[in-house]
């Protein structure tokens, strides 16, 4: 008889949330699985997760949290639980983009990506030699970006800056990336958020 090694907790970045949850249920069929699948994961959902986590289990129990969006308050309320989960509890968090999750949450669990990752979006720009003309052209090209599309662009810009162009970002530039995620969650105008990020590269190149 084959003994399956329990899956460890992690964050899964995927655009197919429902499909990914179904696959996890099949993969974890020999274990108890409790799902929390929401459009927007809020504090009331986080409280239900915490209550479930503290129900003891003799074998590994998986708590799956899947959502299109996550509120900061809900994430902050789970930080201690994610860092020191009760015995036999493993958390699996599913999100369509890393930018939905606070850096403090991302630091507590390994991140896996499924197929396409937003940060691999190709941007035909060079942040080493970025000027006002290019800022205007970029904003015009992405003038109709939705909130989630803007989040993907923020990730792509970070990837372009740190990996492709190998820039060492200043503290203010790093802060701008964190601020961009928060502003988009608060439904700030995507073009304004992208302009803030891009202008920092013109000023500080």
C-alpha positions as MATLAB code, in Angstrom:
seq = 'XXXXXXXXXXXXXXXXXXXXXXXXXXXXXXXXXXXXXXXXXXXXXXXXXXXXXXXXXXXXXXXXXXXXXXXXXXXXXXXXXXXXXXXXXXXXXXXXXXXXXXXXXXXXXXXXXXXXXXXXXXXXXXXXXXXXXXXXXXXXXXXXXXXXXXXXXXXXXXXXXXXXXXXXXXXXXXXXXXXXXXXXXXXXXXXXXXXXXXXXXXXXX';
ca = [
       0.000    0.000    0.000;
       1.433    3.363   -1.036;
       1.721    5.934    1.739;
       1.169    9.482    0.503;
       3.408   12.104    2.030;
       1.269   15.006    3.325;
       1.389   18.137    1.183;
       2.921   21.155    2.919;
       1.169   24.486    3.186;
       1.781   26.995    0.411;
       0.421   29.854   -1.679;
      -0.700   28.971   -5.202;
      -0.959   31.709   -7.821;
      -3.489   30.684  -10.461;
      -6.140   32.267  -12.677;
      -8.262   29.112  -12.436;
      -9.275   29.187   -8.775;
     -12.195   26.764   -8.916;
     -10.322   24.259  -11.069;
      -7.283   24.440   -8.790;
      -9.442   23.840   -5.705;
     -11.009   20.783   -7.350;
      -7.558   19.394   -8.224;
      -6.377   19.914   -4.651;
      -9.421   18.039   -3.326;
      -8.578   15.081   -5.555;
      -4.923   15.193   -4.561;
      -5.850   15.368   -0.875;
      -8.666   12.802   -0.964;
      -7.117   10.842    1.906;
      -7.122   13.873    4.186;
      -9.733   16.164    5.697;
     -10.108   19.304    3.595;
     -12.047   22.432    4.585;
     -12.607   25.043    1.873;
     -13.188   28.781    2.078;
     -13.820   30.003   -1.460;
     -14.881   33.641   -1.742;
     -14.919   36.468   -4.265;
     -13.575   38.807   -1.593;
     -12.010   37.285    1.536;
     -13.022   39.494    4.481;
     -12.558   39.562    8.259;
     -15.680   37.443    8.864;
     -14.203   34.720    6.652;
     -10.868   34.966    8.464;
     -12.656   34.378   11.782;
     -14.259   31.216   10.399;
     -10.839   30.047    9.205;
      -9.352   30.639   12.661;
     -12.186   28.737   14.348;
     -11.685   25.790   11.996;
      -7.908   25.812   12.511;
      -8.290   25.401   16.260;
     -10.509   22.325   15.926;
      -7.977   19.601   16.665;
      -7.482   16.710   14.262;
      -5.521   13.490   14.680;
      -4.174   13.637   11.112;
      -3.232   16.451    8.759;
      -6.146   18.765    7.953;
      -5.950   21.166    5.036;
      -7.615   24.560    5.104;
      -7.938   25.942    1.592;
      -8.473   29.682    1.249;
      -9.273   30.774   -2.300;
     -10.371   34.259   -3.325;
     -10.194   36.744   -6.160;
      -9.437   39.504   -3.654;
      -8.363   39.659    0.006;
      -8.882   42.538    2.414;
      -5.830   43.696    4.374;
      -7.705   43.395    7.683;
      -8.550   39.746    7.019;
      -4.956   38.933    6.058;
      -3.484   40.671    9.095;
      -5.799   38.739   11.399;
      -4.381   35.440   10.093;
      -0.662   36.295   10.279;
      -0.013   34.642   13.649;
      -1.986   31.570   12.616;
      -0.039   31.237    9.365;
       3.271   31.638   11.172;
       2.475   29.126   13.931;
      -0.367   26.879   12.724;
      -1.925   24.433   15.227;
      -0.723   20.827   15.115;
      -1.673   18.926   11.944;
      -3.019   22.058   10.214;
      -1.766   23.077    6.771;
      -2.920   26.210    4.954;
      -3.158   26.483    1.173;
      -3.968   29.967   -0.137;
      -5.050   30.458   -3.754;
      -5.019   33.846   -5.459;
      -4.961   34.993   -9.099;
      -2.054   37.351   -8.365;
       0.642   37.817   -5.731;
      -0.254   41.490   -5.426;
      -3.533   40.506   -3.733;
      -1.522   39.268   -0.764;
       0.367   41.384    1.737;
       4.172   40.935    1.808;
       3.806   39.693    5.408;
       1.480   36.902    4.237;
       3.711   36.020    1.279;
       6.693   35.705    3.620;
       5.026   33.006    5.719;
       4.348   30.399    3.031;
       6.246   29.253   -0.077;
       4.737   30.567   -3.310;
       3.997   28.281   -6.257;
       2.826   29.461   -9.670;
       0.520   27.586  -11.998;
       1.293   27.931  -15.679;
       1.175   31.611  -16.635;
       2.501   34.117  -14.181;
       1.707   37.813  -14.475;
       5.280   38.887  -13.797;
       6.347   37.119  -16.995;
       4.331   39.643  -19.003;
       6.673   41.112  -21.572;
       7.173   44.866  -21.291;
       9.031   46.445  -24.171;
      10.658   49.139  -22.057;
      14.042   49.806  -20.501;
      13.816   51.311  -17.026;
      17.525   52.126  -17.121;
      16.808   54.747  -19.778;
      13.250   55.811  -19.052;
      12.097   59.362  -19.869;
       8.900   61.411  -19.751;
       8.021   60.579  -23.364;
       8.103   56.871  -22.575;
       6.023   57.393  -19.435;
       3.338   59.081  -21.532;
       3.464   56.335  -24.177;
       3.174   53.579  -21.543;
       0.206   55.250  -19.838;
      -1.527   55.783  -23.182;
      -0.984   52.136  -24.153;
      -2.509   50.929  -20.885;
      -5.116   53.670  -20.467;
      -8.020   51.207  -20.273;
      -6.445   48.838  -17.746;
      -8.770   47.382  -15.130;
      -7.824   47.088  -11.479;
      -6.548   43.497  -11.859;
      -4.776   44.305  -15.129;
      -3.051   47.213  -13.378;
      -1.945   44.855  -10.586;
      -0.433   42.580  -13.229;
       1.396   45.545  -14.743;
       2.771   46.511  -11.326;
       4.135   42.972  -10.928;
       5.549   43.043  -14.446;
       7.236   46.398  -13.777;
       8.804   45.031  -10.601;
      10.048   41.950  -12.480;
      11.376   44.126  -15.311;
      13.193   46.434  -12.903;
      14.743   43.828  -10.605;
      15.302   40.836  -12.910;
      15.513   42.047  -16.514;
      17.126   45.462  -15.988;
      18.840   44.324  -12.744;
      18.251   47.625  -10.968;
      18.861   48.081   -7.254;
      15.688   49.859   -6.202;
      15.865   52.746   -3.770;
      13.805   52.610   -0.541;
      11.316   55.094   -2.005;
      10.908   53.010   -5.169;
      10.307   49.852   -3.126;
       7.794   51.759   -1.029;
       6.046   52.896   -4.218;
       5.508   49.283   -5.287;
       3.948   48.383   -1.932;
       1.894   51.581   -2.061;
       0.717   50.762   -5.596;
      -0.830   47.461   -4.474;
      -2.637   49.170   -1.594;
      -3.933   52.017   -3.758;
      -5.302   49.627   -6.368;
      -7.061   47.665   -3.625;
      -8.664   50.951   -2.588;
      -9.843   51.383   -6.198;
      -7.473   54.215   -7.030;
      -7.329   55.162  -10.713;
      -4.955   52.638  -12.381;
      -3.300   55.283  -14.585;
      -2.483   57.431  -11.559;
      -0.911   54.482   -9.736;
       1.144   53.449  -12.782;
       2.252   57.059  -13.320;
       3.476   57.257   -9.722;
       5.612   54.137  -10.232;
       7.028   55.136  -13.598;
       7.872   58.695  -12.574;
      10.080   57.374   -9.796;
      12.305   55.765  -12.409;
      12.558   58.994  -14.396;
      13.539   60.965  -11.297;
      15.853   58.393   -9.739;
      17.529   56.713  -12.680;
];
